[in-house]
Amino acid sequence: AYKPRTSPYSFQGLKKSGLEIMRKVADEFDMMVVTELLDLSALEEVSQYADILQVGTRNMHNYHLLRALGKQKLPVLLKRGFSATVEEWLLAAEHILLGGNDMVILCERGIRTFEPATRNTLDLSAVALAKQLSHLPVIVDPSQGTGDSRLITPLSLAAMAVGADGLMVETHNDPSHALSDGQQSLNFGQFEELLTGLRKISQLDSRPFDFDSKSVKFTS
């Protein structure tokens, strides 16, 4: 709905109409809406449609925004900054928690390194470490983390193996004609193959594999 872009000429999202579309689809299929909040001026509008507020990589260091979200009653999905250390990531979460909102989900989405072969370097070691250092759920975004649809499935499987609590995977019925990020989106057939692989790994894991959209739980 609201998408921050490096280039001002790139697709910026559908704004309020995008929120309305997501809410309509979510209600029809009993799903939850997770969408990015760019700044506090949009908080009231986005909160009317979203079940979970997402803080993007560029706003992880926006402590004014984080403290305001600490006073909200909606869960917050906090993406790691693209140049942030694990400590900075966890301290950003603390800004939200100290406001009284203990419903925080951490999301590893790749960091900027010297490697140009992928969009970012997906840091799965940070996932395992965050699970050790924090009680918060940790999910992984292999789409942003690699920028390459061919890498999403193997890194999704690896994320589950290191203990990730969930995945954020971009899908599209026709990625080659997507308005945004088509190169890092799975088509529906590829997504089904990914789910099959995840189910196989779950058989080796003590955690159940459950795609109930209402199963998000928080413990403190």
Backbone as CSV, one residue per row, in Angstrom:
resi,resn,N_x,N_y,N_z,CA_x,CA_y,CA_z,C_x,C_y,C_z
1,ALA,0.830,-1.205,0.000,0.000,0.000,0.000,0.867,1.259,0.000
2,TYR,1.802,1.301,0.947,2.780,2.381,1.001,4.159,1.746,0.934
3,LYS,4.885,2.035,-0.132,6.149,1.349,-0.370,7.273,2.363,-0.554
4,PRO,8.211,2.436,0.400,9.340,3.352,0.233,10.293,2.822,-0.823
5,ARG,10.723,3.671,-1.730,11.601,3.239,-2.817,12.829,4.135,-2.892
6,THR,13.943,3.540,-3.260,15.160,4.310,-3.438,14.980,5.325,-4.560
7,SER,14.365,4.894,-5.654,14.110,5.796,-6.775,12.721,6.422,-6.648
8,PRO,12.616,7.742,-6.769,11.298,8.381,-6.707,10.438,8.070,-7.916
9,TYR,11.029,7.436,-8.942,10.286,7.114,-10.160,9.726,5.695,-10.136
10,SER,10.055,4.922,-9.097,9.559,3.547,-8.987,8.152,3.537,-8.399
11,PHE,7.463,2.426,-8.590,6.103,2.247,-8.058,6.097,2.459,-6.550
12,GLN,5.224,3.334,-6.065,5.206,3.730,-4.659,4.071,3.097,-3.856
13,GLY,3.304,2.204,-4.475,2.200,1.589,-3.759,0.862,2.204,-4.137
14,LEU,-0.219,1.526,-3.771,-1.571,1.958,-4.139,-2.246,2.815,-3.077
15,LYS,-1.496,3.136,-2.015,-2.005,4.000,-0.942,-3.296,3.409,-0.328
16,LYS,-4.293,4.252,-0.076,-5.504,3.802,0.619,-6.243,2.719,-0.149
17,SER,-6.274,2.815,-1.472,-6.968,1.784,-2.245,-6.287,0.427,-2.063
18,GLY,-4.971,0.430,-1.899,-4.261,-0.812,-1.627,-4.654,-1.406,-0.286
19,LEU,-4.809,-0.556,0.711,-5.261,-1.020,2.027,-6.653,-1.636,1.932
20,GLU,-7.526,-0.999,1.175,-8.897,-1.492,1.028,-8.920,-2.846,0.335
21,ILE,-8.088,-3.017,-0.688,-8.026,-4.299,-1.391,-7.537,-5.399,-0.453
22,MET,-6.468,-5.130,0.287,-5.927,-6.150,1.203,-6.945,-6.539,2.273
23,ARG,-7.635,-5.541,2.812,-8.623,-5.843,3.861,-9.765,-6.688,3.318
24,LYS,-10.214,-6.381,2.116,-11.304,-7.135,1.499,-10.905,-8.585,1.269
25,VAL,-9.715,-8.800,0.726,-9.242,-10.156,0.456,-9.019,-10.912,1.765
26,ALA,-8.425,-10.243,2.755,-8.156,-10.891,4.035,-9.448,-11.339,4.710
27,ASP,-10.466,-10.501,4.669,-11.743,-10.857,5.285,-12.404,-12.028,4.550
28,GLU,-12.270,-12.046,3.234,-12.890,-13.110,2.443,-12.254,-14.461,2.724
29,PHE,-10.945,-14.488,2.935,-10.235,-15.752,3.107,-9.755,-15.977,4.539
30,ASP,-10.264,-15.195,5.495,-9.929,-15.342,6.909,-8.420,-15.266,7.127
31,MET,-7.830,-14.220,6.608,-6.395,-13.986,6.747,-6.152,-12.702,7.528
32,MET,-4.868,-12.426,7.790,-4.487,-11.208,8.488,-3.725,-10.286,7.529
33,VAL,-3.852,-8.991,7.744,-3.167,-7.998,6.922,-1.938,-7.481,7.664
34,VAL,-0.782,-7.628,7.025,0.456,-7.020,7.502,0.873,-5.993,6.466
35,THR,1.039,-4.745,6.865,1.406,-3.725,5.890,2.297,-2.688,6.536
36,GLU,3.142,-2.074,5.728,4.163,-1.166,6.256,3.590,0.194,6.613
37,LEU,4.055,0.709,7.748,3.729,2.060,8.190,4.973,2.921,7.963
38,LEU,4.873,3.926,7.097,6.037,4.743,6.757,6.308,5.829,7.785
39,ASP,5.246,6.424,8.311,5.429,7.480,9.307,4.148,7.639,10.114
40,LEU,4.239,8.413,11.179,3.116,8.526,12.110,1.904,9.206,11.491
41,SER,2.103,9.985,10.446,0.970,10.675,9.832,-0.026,9.692,9.230
42,ALA,0.427,8.473,8.916,-0.459,7.471,8.315,-0.943,6.443,9.331
43,LEU,-0.585,6.602,10.597,-0.899,5.588,11.601,-2.401,5.332,11.725
44,GLU,-3.188,6.365,11.827,-4.630,6.188,12.004,-5.249,5.474,10.805
45,GLU,-4.862,5.893,9.601,-5.418,5.282,8.398,-5.028,3.818,8.277
46,VAL,-3.732,3.519,8.425,-3.253,2.148,8.270,-3.841,1.247,9.342
47,SER,-3.973,1.753,10.560,-4.493,0.944,11.662,-5.937,0.508,11.443
48,GLN,-6.674,1.233,10.618,-8.064,0.873,10.335,-8.158,-0.402,9.495
49,TYR,-7.094,-0.716,8.760,-7.130,-1.840,7.832,-6.195,-2.985,8.226
50,ALA,-5.155,-2.701,8.981,-4.113,-3.689,9.252,-4.346,-4.429,10.562
51,ASP,-3.889,-5.682,10.592,-3.858,-6.460,11.834,-2.481,-6.394,12.478
52,ILE,-1.457,-6.190,11.650,-0.078,-6.079,12.115,0.577,-4.932,11.368
53,LEU,1.277,-4.061,12.106,1.966,-2.921,11.509,3.423,-3.289,11.260
54,GLN,3.885,-3.061,10.051,5.266,-3.401,9.704,6.143,-2.157,9.721
55,VAL,7.305,-2.292,10.364,8.328,-1.250,10.325,9.405,-1.725,9.361
56,GLY,9.613,-0.981,8.280,10.557,-1.394,7.267,11.996,-1.134,7.662
57,THR,12.903,-1.649,6.842,14.329,-1.567,7.154,14.808,-0.138,7.328
58,ARG,14.261,0.805,6.554,14.701,2.199,6.642,14.235,2.875,7.926
59,ASN,13.194,2.366,8.546,12.639,2.979,9.757,13.054,2.269,11.040
60,MET,13.900,1.250,10.943,14.300,0.549,12.162,14.971,1.488,13.156
61,HIS,15.648,2.517,12.646,16.326,3.487,13.507,15.463,4.721,13.794
62,ASN,14.204,4.689,13.394,13.302,5.820,13.641,12.692,5.640,15.038
63,TYR,13.427,6.072,16.036,13.036,5.779,17.411,11.757,6.507,17.815
64,HIS,11.501,7.657,17.228,10.238,8.364,17.505,9.059,7.510,17.058
65,LEU,9.178,6.909,15.895,8.123,6.024,15.389,8.008,4.773,16.258
66,LEU,9.133,4.186,16.628,9.115,2.965,17.430,8.454,3.210,18.791
67,ARG,8.784,4.330,19.410,8.188,4.618,20.719,6.680,4.826,20.595
68,ALA,6.245,5.444,19.509,4.804,5.635,19.290,4.106,4.290,19.107
69,LEU,4.752,3.355,18.398,4.162,2.031,18.202,4.113,1.247,19.504
70,GLY,4.964,1.606,20.442,4.915,0.971,21.752,3.637,1.262,22.516
71,LYS,2.931,2.293,22.097,1.676,2.667,22.749,0.456,2.129,22.013
72,GLN,0.693,1.418,20.905,-0.409,0.880,20.114,-0.822,-0.504,20.610
73,LYS,-2.009,-0.916,20.221,-2.522,-2.225,20.621,-2.411,-3.260,19.505
74,LEU,-1.787,-2.886,18.397,-1.577,-3.812,17.292,-0.165,-4.382,17.358
75,PRO,0.020,-5.645,16.948,1.365,-6.214,16.863,2.214,-5.443,15.856
76,VAL,3.521,-5.499,16.059,4.460,-4.798,15.192,5.470,-5.786,14.633
77,LEU,5.632,-5.792,13.316,6.651,-6.602,12.657,7.834,-5.679,12.362
78,LEU,8.959,-5.933,13.025,10.119,-5.061,12.958,11.202,-5.670,12.080
79,LYS,11.406,-5.075,10.901,12.450,-5.563,10.004,13.814,-5.019,10.434
80,ARG,14.821,-5.854,10.277,16.186,-5.437,10.606,16.673,-4.409,9.596
81,GLY,17.314,-3.362,10.085,17.898,-2.372,9.191,18.962,-2.994,8.308
82,PHE,19.088,-2.493,7.081,19.988,-3.159,6.141,21.466,-3.003,6.505
83,SER,21.772,-2.128,7.473,23.148,-2.012,7.956,23.219,-2.158,9.475
84,ALA,22.195,-2.735,10.069,22.107,-2.808,11.524,22.761,-4.071,12.071
85,THR,23.396,-3.933,13.219,23.891,-5.098,13.939,22.715,-5.784,14.632
86,VAL,22.949,-7.002,15.093,21.903,-7.715,15.826,21.541,-6.951,17.102
87,GLU,22.549,-6.391,17.766,22.289,-5.634,18.990,21.403,-4.426,18.712
88,GLU,21.687,-3.701,17.637,20.867,-2.540,17.288,19.437,-2.950,16.949
89,TRP,19.299,-4.071,16.299,17.985,-4.614,15.946,17.176,-4.915,17.199
90,LEU,17.810,-5.601,18.146,17.109,-5.959,19.377,16.806,-4.726,20.234
91,LEU,17.706,-3.757,20.230,17.444,-2.532,20.984,16.315,-1.724,20.360
92,ALA,16.189,-1.786,19.032,15.053,-1.133,18.379,13.745,-1.755,18.867
93,ALA,13.741,-3.073,19.007,12.560,-3.751,19.538,12.270,-3.300,20.966
94,GLU,13.322,-3.052,21.731,13.139,-2.604,23.114,12.417,-1.267,23.176
95,HIS,12.633,-0.398,22.201,11.931,0.882,22.178,10.417,0.664,22.109
96,ILE,10.005,-0.360,21.391,8.579,-0.679,21.292,8.095,-1.335,22.580
97,LEU,8.865,-2.300,23.061,8.466,-3.052,24.255,8.334,-2.150,25.480
98,LEU,9.229,-1.188,25.619,9.205,-0.313,26.791,7.977,0.586,26.818
99,GLY,7.334,0.745,25.659,6.101,1.531,25.617,4.890,0.754,26.077
100,GLY,5.053,-0.549,26.298,3.954,-1.376,26.779,3.410,-2.354,25.762
101,ASN,3.881,-2.265,24.527,3.429,-3.185,23.485,4.417,-4.348,23.408
102,ASP,4.005,-5.508,23.905,4.909,-6.668,23.909,4.685,-7.590,22.713
103,MET,3.874,-7.150,21.752,3.574,-7.970,20.574,4.479,-7.552,19.414
104,VAL,5.717,-7.987,19.459,6.712,-7.610,18.463,7.241,-8.863,17.771
105,ILE,7.314,-8.811,16.449,7.878,-9.889,15.641,9.140,-9.343,14.981
106,LEU,10.240,-10.031,15.131,11.490,-9.640,14.484,11.565,-10.270,13.100
107,CYS,12.086,-9.522,12.122,12.199,-10.046,10.764,13.590,-9.779,10.202
108,GLU,14.323,-10.845,9.903,15.608,-10.745,9.210,15.329,-10.666,7.713
109,ARG,15.829,-9.588,7.067,15.521,-9.369,5.650,16.777,-9.126,4.824
110,GLY,17.927,-9.497,5.371,19.164,-9.319,4.635,19.837,-8.003,4.964
111,ILE,21.156,-7.999,4.926,21.931,-6.802,5.222,22.828,-6.460,4.038
112,ARG,23.307,-5.233,4.015,24.171,-4.773,2.931,25.612,-5.194,3.221
113,THR,26.222,-5.893,2.283,27.622,-6.290,2.406,28.341,-5.990,1.098
114,PHE,29.557,-6.494,0.974,30.334,-6.273,-0.249,29.905,-7.184,-1.389
115,GLU,29.038,-8.168,-1.132,28.654,-9.165,-2.131,27.575,-8.617,-3.071
116,PRO,27.854,-8.488,-4.369,26.876,-7.938,-5.304,26.011,-8.986,-6.010
117,ALA,26.258,-10.268,-5.756,25.536,-11.314,-6.494,24.069,-11.390,-6.090
118,THR,23.748,-10.961,-4.884,22.369,-10.963,-4.412,22.001,-9.551,-3.965
119,ARG,20.709,-9.298,-3.878,20.247,-7.960,-3.505,20.769,-7.572,-2.130
120,ASN,20.716,-8.507,-1.196,21.273,-8.352,0.143,21.952,-9.665,0.527
121,THR,22.594,-9.678,1.675,23.138,-10.919,2.214,22.226,-11.376,3.341
122,LEU,21.506,-12.468,3.128,20.574,-12.966,4.137,21.373,-13.572,5.286
123,ASP,21.222,-13.023,6.469,22.035,-13.401,7.626,21.279,-14.386,8.511
124,LEU,21.373,-15.661,8.186,20.658,-16.664,8.970,21.307,-16.891,10.323
125,SER,22.579,-16.559,10.453,23.210,-16.672,11.776,22.554,-15.700,12.754
126,ALA,22.077,-14.549,12.244,21.398,-13.579,13.099,20.073,-14.127,13.612
127,VAL,19.438,-14.984,12.807,18.175,-15.598,13.236,18.412,-16.504,14.432
128,ALA,19.415,-17.368,14.314,19.730,-18.274,15.421,20.149,-17.492,16.657
129,LEU,20.926,-16.419,16.464,21.384,-15.623,17.601,20.234,-14.878,18.256
130,ALA,19.358,-14.285,17.448,18.209,-13.562,18.009,17.305,-14.500,18.799
131,LYS,17.194,-15.746,18.342,16.396,-16.724,19.086,17.023,-17.030,20.443
132,GLN,18.347,-16.939,20.515,19.042,-17.178,21.775,18.932,-15.979,22.716
133,LEU,18.960,-14.784,22.165,19.036,-13.567,22.974,17.678,-12.975,23.324
134,SER,16.629,-13.371,22.612,15.327,-12.731,22.792,14.218,-13.775,22.891
135,HIS,13.150,-13.387,23.562,11.969,-14.250,23.647,11.018,-14.014,22.475
136,LEU,11.316,-13.030,21.632,10.406,-12.637,20.558,10.454,-13.618,19.393
137,PRO,9.345,-13.785,18.678,9.358,-14.613,17.468,10.209,-13.955,16.392
138,VAL,10.899,-14.777,15.601,11.790,-14.288,14.551,11.382,-14.928,13.230
139,ILE,11.093,-14.107,12.237,10.772,-14.633,10.913,11.831,-14.170,9.915
140,VAL,11.793,-14.727,8.706,12.799,-14.439,7.686,12.111,-14.040,6.384
141,ASP,12.667,-13.034,5.722,12.186,-12.583,4.418,13.247,-12.916,3.362
142,PRO,13.177,-14.102,2.753,14.173,-14.475,1.758,13.985,-13.767,0.423
143,SER,12.840,-13.142,0.211,12.594,-12.420,-1.035,13.448,-11.155,-1.076
144,GLN,13.291,-10.293,-0.066,14.137,-9.109,0.038,15.581,-9.502,0.312
145,GLY,15.754,-10.601,1.017,17.086,-11.023,1.421,17.981,-11.434,0.272
146,THR,17.381,-11.851,-0.848,18.186,-12.289,-1.988,17.880,-11.519,-3.263
147,GLY,16.626,-11.120,-3.460,16.241,-10.446,-4.689,16.195,-11.361,-5.892
148,ASP,16.215,-12.668,-5.644,16.295,-13.648,-6.730,15.352,-14.809,-6.426
149,SER,14.326,-14.982,-7.240,13.317,-16.016,-6.977,13.920,-17.418,-6.939
150,ARG,15.044,-17.629,-7.623,15.667,-18.953,-7.659,16.257,-19.340,-6.307
151,LEU,16.506,-18.360,-5.457,17.150,-18.617,-4.175,16.171,-18.688,-3.014
152,ILE,14.925,-18.337,-3.263,13.962,-18.239,-2.165,13.711,-19.592,-1.510
153,THR,13.498,-20.633,-2.312,13.186,-21.942,-1.727,14.335,-22.492,-0.886
154,PRO,15.586,-22.567,-1.395,16.649,-23.106,-0.552,16.883,-22.301,0.717
155,LEU,16.772,-20.970,0.638,17.005,-20.177,1.838,15.815,-20.216,2.788
156,SER,14.632,-20.438,2.273,13.470,-20.635,3.146,13.630,-21.919,3.949
157,LEU,14.067,-22.968,3.279,14.285,-24.241,3.962,15.375,-24.099,5.011
158,ALA,16.433,-23.365,4.663,17.517,-23.147,5.621,17.040,-22.319,6.808
159,ALA,16.181,-21.324,6.558,15.653,-20.489,7.637,14.856,-21.324,8.627
160,MET,14.035,-22.212,8.108,13.266,-23.076,8.992,14.191,-23.982,9.792
161,ALA,15.262,-24.445,9.155,16.189,-25.352,9.823,16.927,-24.677,10.978
162,VAL,17.201,-23.360,10.860,17.919,-22.678,11.942,16.979,-22.151,13.020
163,GLY,15.672,-22.390,12.867,14.743,-22.060,13.938,13.808,-20.908,13.699
164,ALA,13.735,-20.398,12.483,12.821,-19.288,12.200,11.379,-19.688,12.504
165,ASP,10.619,-18.742,13.014,9.220,-18.995,13.372,8.264,-18.772,12.207
166,GLY,8.765,-18.196,11.131,7.891,-17.944,10.001,8.673,-17.378,8.848
167,LEU,7.993,-17.198,7.721,8.600,-16.681,6.499,7.722,-15.601,5.890
168,MET,8.362,-14.642,5.234,7.656,-13.647,4.444,8.110,-13.837,3.001
169,VAL,7.255,-14.425,2.184,7.636,-14.794,0.822,6.734,-14.080,-0.174
170,GLU,7.339,-13.423,-1.146,6.569,-12.719,-2.164,6.119,-13.698,-3.252
171,THR,4.849,-13.625,-3.602,4.289,-14.467,-4.658,3.503,-13.597,-5.629
172,HIS,3.357,-14.092,-6.849,2.623,-13.346,-7.875,2.169,-14.341,-8.939
173,ASN,0.976,-14.137,-9.472,0.484,-15.065,-10.495,1.277,-14.956,-11.797
174,ASP,1.895,-13.790,-12.021,2.696,-13.584,-13.231,3.847,-12.636,-12.889
175,PRO,4.911,-13.146,-12.256,5.995,-12.280,-11.771,6.613,-11.389,-12.834
176,SER,6.656,-11.840,-14.079,7.296,-11.051,-15.131,6.533,-9.757,-15.431
177,HIS,5.277,-9.683,-14.989,4.478,-8.483,-15.214,4.090,-7.794,-13.896
178,ALA,4.781,-8.131,-12.822,4.490,-7.503,-11.532,4.881,-6.032,-11.556
179,LEU,4.119,-5.194,-10.862,4.440,-3.775,-10.790,5.704,-3.527,-9.987
180,SER,6.026,-4.466,-9.097,7.178,-4.276,-8.222,7.779,-5.623,-7.837
181,ASP,9.098,-5.721,-7.876,9.843,-6.867,-7.334,9.469,-8.205,-7.953
182,GLY,9.123,-8.216,-9.224,8.777,-9.476,-9.872,9.924,-10.468,-9.898
183,GLN,11.157,-9.975,-9.951,12.317,-10.854,-10.039,12.540,-11.653,-8.756
184,GLN,11.919,-11.213,-7.663,12.085,-11.921,-6.397,10.769,-12.545,-5.919
185,SER,9.847,-12.728,-6.830,8.552,-13.310,-6.482,8.415,-14.714,-7.064
186,LEU,7.855,-15.623,-6.277,7.543,-16.964,-6.759,6.199,-16.955,-7.464
187,ASN,6.071,-17.743,-8.540,4.732,-17.951,-9.084,4.022,-18.979,-8.213
188,PHE,2.756,-19.217,-8.471,1.976,-20.061,-7.566,2.468,-21.508,-7.547
189,GLY,2.930,-22.007,-8.686,3.462,-23.361,-8.722,4.722,-23.494,-7.897
190,GLN,5.608,-22.507,-7.987,6.836,-22.520,-7.190,6.530,-22.414,-5.701
191,PHE,5.490,-21.635,-5.389,5.117,-21.497,-3.981,4.605,-22.824,-3.418
192,GLU,3.835,-23.554,-4.206,3.362,-24.870,-3.774,4.542,-25.818,-3.536
193,GLU,5.552,-25.754,-4.403,6.745,-26.583,-4.223,7.478,-26.211,-2.942
194,LEU,7.524,-24.928,-2.649,8.152,-24.484,-1.402,7.427,-25.058,-0.195
195,LEU,6.101,-25.005,-0.197,5.334,-25.546,0.929,5.599,-27.038,1.099
196,THR,5.714,-27.760,0.003,6.011,-29.187,0.071,7.358,-29.421,0.757
197,GLY,8.356,-28.633,0.380,9.666,-28.764,1.000,9.656,-28.415,2.477
198,LEU,8.900,-27.390,2.848,8.809,-27.001,4.253,8.141,-28.090,5.084
199,ARG,7.140,-28.734,4.516,6.465,-29.820,5.236,7.416,-30.989,5.474
200,LYS,8.292,-31.251,4.518,9.254,-32.339,4.685,10.230,-32.026,5.813
201,ILE,10.692,-30.774,5.874,11.606,-30.396,6.950,10.903,-30.446,8.300
202,SER,9.627,-30.085,8.318,8.895,-30.085,9.582,8.772,-31.483,10.172
203,GLN,8.859,-32.499,9.335,8.807,-33.873,9.824,10.056,-34.229,10.623
204,LEU,11.141,-33.482,10.399,12.379,-33.697,11.133,12.507,-32.755,12.313
205,ASP,11.516,-31.894,12.486,11.561,-30.838,13.486,10.449,-31.089,14.504
206,SER,10.684,-30.679,15.732,9.672,-30.872,16.772,8.537,-29.876,16.666
207,ARG,8.753,-28.792,15.879,7.707,-27.779,15.754,6.705,-28.176,14.683
208,PRO,5.412,-28.011,14.930,4.408,-28.332,13.920,4.426,-27.322,12.793
209,PHE,4.080,-27.746,11.607,4.000,-26.873,10.426,2.542,-26.499,10.244
210,ASP,2.196,-25.250,10.523,0.801,-24.834,10.547,0.654,-23.512,9.830
211,PHE,-0.206,-23.452,8.818,-0.420,-22.216,8.092,-1.740,-21.566,8.475
212,ASP,-2.215,-21.807,9.677,-3.401,-21.114,10.169,-3.085,-19.636,10.296
213,SER,-3.797,-18.788,9.546,-3.479,-17.368,9.527,-3.778,-16.698,10.867
214,LYS,-4.504,-17.368,11.715,-4.822,-16.760,13.010,-3.959,-17.332,14.141
215,SER,-2.884,-18.037,13.802,-2.136,-18.770,14.816,-0.958,-17.973,15.385
216,VAL,-0.840,-16.680,15.049,0.263,-15.888,15.577,0.084,-15.710,17.075
217,LYS,1.096,-16.108,17.837,1.014,-16.014,19.303,2.261,-15.318,19.805
218,PHE,2.129,-14.659,20.944,3.249,-13.958,21.540,3.401,-14.439,22.992
219,THR,4.641,-14.652,23.391,4.907,-15.040,24.772,5.972,-14.136,25.334
220,SER,5.889,-13.860,26.621,6.884,-12.994,27.251,7.293,-13.596,28.594
